[in-house]
């Protein structure tokens, strides 16, 4: 207490499910996230998200990956006081096709020029945000996410996997913040009817 | 009944929060957005409001609405 303000980690007792349920990507320049002021020095989750001026929807693009084949990993490391969190998303995308090729091309362009933002809903129900750029109408330190290390192929046999495994990677100074809104909010930004 | 009011020019703007990303003129939870605007001081939210009541008034009204719903729910159960 005299040197640093620590925090307890005490969650309500109960199970928690692993794995990713849904993923949506966005151009980080398109969206502004709203975040309440810290309470007792503790950062709050994102509570709202809006398309920035000039954006004509849809601003979020849903990625339909193979069920049970989506994973987010993070790894913290430190050198002296310099903290780094390495984030990685790995998603299996079925079928080599023109659609997959052009999708990957778009990701490559985004990674080179603008970065890739993402909403990620876990099977546990929690939604997280990565690669965001604007918070409370101001830019935050750069959180660059890009496609790096994706791989794929045809397989050899009828029952081999035909498609690609997408890798999105990004380093940042912290772990991801949660988004408190419902997933229907993300679907709404994706222009999915009924949301 | 919402206390907060959105400026005409922003009625078609979409701010995604809670359970919807519908345009603001279709939302019935504008007071919740007003509370988020107060708590974040996000200029892009603050600018949307024609009428932005004080935070305490918004929270009090929300509590009363919730209590009203609870009372209505109880009376329905009794029937």
Interface residues (C-beta under 8 A of the other chain):
Chain A: X32 X34 X35 X36 X37 X47 X48 X49 X50 X51 X52 X57 X136 X137 X181 X182 X184 X185 X186 X187 X188 X189 X195
Chain B: X13 X14 X15 X16 X17 X18 X19 X20 X21 X22 X33 X36 X37 X39 X40 X41 X42 X43 X44 X45
